[in-house]
Amino acid sequence: MGSALWEKDFLRPTVACIATEDVNKCCQLNNLTLEQMLQPFCEFPEISLPFRSLGGSITLKSLHVNLIRASNMVASPPEANNTRLSDAVGDDEVVHCILTSFIQMLLSTQLTYLP
């Protein structure tokens, strides 16, 4: 897979949005959600952003940020996660073991929101 395709289709950070009731009322005046109102500001078609990974570094020429409502987030079943992980990693058992341990550690960590 070429890096341009990878950048376009897979490197899309996702941001969870939390809106107050007042924000929701304001957005409803335009028949939009907060995510829909912010979406035009989440596309950067011409950007030069260095990105480093274990495989080396690349410079992103465009970036798209996905926005989702935090209340719509649901955990996927562990079986689905294992299938996706296996599809991404392939047959590399060491990488699969490391990533599985890391995911379990993340799931056991409790995050606190401080306003």
N, C-alpha and C positions, 0 to 999 in steps of 0.2 A: 504494500500500500504506500503510495507516495505521501510525502509530508504535507503537501497542499490538501489532499483529501482528508488526512488525519486531522489537520488543523480545522478544516471546515466542518467535519461531521462529528468529531469526538471531543475536541478540546472546547467544551462549552461549560464554563463554570455555572453552577446553579445557586441562586440566592433565594432564601425563603423570606417572604414578606409578611410582616405583622402590621395590620392596620387598626387604628382606633376606630371607634364608632363615628367620630366626627370626620375622619378621613374617608370612611366608607360613604357617608352621606354626601360629602363633597364630590366624590367620584361618581356617585349615582346621578348627580345633576347632569352629567355628560353621558349617562348610560354606559359607563365603563367601570372596570375594576381598577384597583391601584396598580396591579401588574400590567394591565393594558395601557394605562396612562404612562407608566415608566418605560415600557418596552422600546419606544423610539430612541431612548437615550442609552440603550444597552447594546447597540450595534456600532462597532468601530471598524468600518470597512478598510480604512487605510491607517494602519498603526504599525509601529516598529517596536515590538515587545520581545526582549530576549527571554527565552524559556529554557531552563536547564533540567535535564532528567538524567537517569542513570545511563541511558544510551548515548548521551552527548547533549549538545545544545543546539537549539534552532531559534530563529527569529520569526515570531508570528507576524504575518502581514495583515491579518484581520482577526477580530475577536467578537464573539457574540455571547452575551450573558443571558441565561434563562432565568426567568422569574417565576416562582410558584408561591401560592398562598400557604403559609406554614400550617394552617389548620387542615389543609388537604393532604398533608404528608402522612403516609402510612408505611409501616414497616412491611417489607416483603417477606414471604416465608423463607426460612433458612434453606430449604431445598432449592428454591429459585436462585438464591444468592450463590450457593455452591455450584449450580449449573453455569451461571454467568461467569463465576471465577474460573471454572474449568475451561470454559470457552475462551476466556481472555488469556489464560496462562498456558493452556495446552497441556503437554505431558510432563512439564518440568515440576517434579514432585517437591524439590527444595523450595522453589518460589511459591508453590501452592501452600506448603506448610507455613512458610513465613507470613504470607498474606492472610491465611486463615487465623493464625495466632494474633496478628495485628488487628484484624476485624473483631475477634472476640474481645480483645483488650478495649477497643473503642466502644463496643456495645456494653461492656461492664462499667465504663466510666460514666459518672453522672455529671452532666454539665449544668451550671447554674447561670441564670440570666440575672444580671445586676442592672437595674434601670438607672 
